[in-house]
């Protein structure tokens, strides 16, 4: 693509926000994981166990009620001033797409 210019922005912004609960997705997890900076870490049970041993607290999962509270809180805040978005939550992971 040398010598080519990037297409001009059409002013659309999209967001994908995701977060996990404490201890529920550690480095080395069977699903794969990433370090800050986007470095992919392949599944590694020994690394996952090492990370689990470093945790100061037990793994946290969200009950159905806690998920509803999180969902309502994010909707109430109108994150980034976004008008429409999709929100998905489970006991260990929450994602928002706009």
C-alpha positions in Angstrom: 0.0 0.0 0.0 3.0 2.2 -0.3 2.2 5.6 -1.8 -1.5 5.3 -1.2 -3.4 7.6 1.1 -5.9 6.4 3.7 -9.5 7.0 2.9 -11.0 10.1 4.5 -13.1 9.6 7.6 -16.8 9.8 7.2 -17.3 10.9 10.8 -18.6 7.6 12.2 -17.3 6.5 15.6 -17.7 2.9 16.8 -16.8 1.5 20.1 -16.3 -2.0 21.5 -16.0 -1.9 25.2 -15.5 -5.2 27.1 -14.5 -6.0 30.6 -14.2 -9.2 32.7 -14.7 -9.8 36.4 -11.8 -10.2 38.7 -9.9 -13.5 38.2 -12.3 -14.9 35.5 -10.0 -14.5 32.4 -6.3 -14.8 33.3 -3.2 -14.9 31.1 -2.9 -18.4 29.8 -6.7 -19.1 29.8 -7.9 -21.8 27.4 -9.7 -19.0 25.4 -6.4 -17.2 24.8 -5.6 -13.8 26.2 -3.7 -10.6 25.5 -1.2 -8.5 27.4 -1.4 -4.7 27.3 -0.3 -3.6 23.8 -2.2 -6.4 22.2 0.4 -9.2 22.5 -1.5 -12.5 22.1 -0.9 -15.2 24.7 -1.7 -18.7 23.7 -3.5 -21.0 26.1 -1.0 -22.2 28.7 -2.4 -24.0 31.8 0.8 -23.6 33.7 0.8 -19.8 33.2 -2.9 -19.6 34.1 -2.3 -21.4 37.3 0.7 -19.1 38.1 -1.6 -16.1 37.5 -4.3 -17.6 39.7 -1.9 -18.1 42.5 -1.0 -14.3 42.3 -4.6 -13.3 42.7 -5.3 -11.7 46.1 -9.0 -12.6 46.0 -11.4 -15.3 44.8 -12.7 -15.1 41.3 -15.8 -12.9 41.0 -18.9 -13.8 39.0 -22.0 -11.7 38.6 -25.4 -12.9 39.5 -28.4 -12.2 37.3 -29.4 -9.2 39.5 -25.8 -7.8 39.4 -25.8 -8.1 35.6 -29.1 -6.1 35.4 -27.7 -3.4 37.7 -24.5 -3.1 35.5 -26.6 -2.9 32.4 -28.9 -0.2 33.8 -25.9 1.7 35.1 -24.2 1.8 31.8 -27.4 2.8 30.0 -28.0 5.5 32.5 -24.6 7.0 32.0 -25.0 7.1 28.2 -21.4 6.1 27.8 -19.5 8.4 25.3 -22.8 10.1 24.5 -23.7 7.1 22.3 -27.4 7.0 21.3 -27.7 3.4 20.2 -25.7 0.3 21.2 -25.9 -3.4 21.9 -25.0 -4.6 25.3 -24.2 -8.2 26.2 -23.4 -9.5 29.7 -22.8 -12.9 31.3 -21.5 -13.9 34.7 -17.9 -13.2 33.8 -17.8 -10.9 30.8 -19.6 -7.8 29.6 -19.4 -6.2 26.1 -20.9 -3.1 24.6 -20.9 -2.4 20.8 -21.8 0.8 19.1 
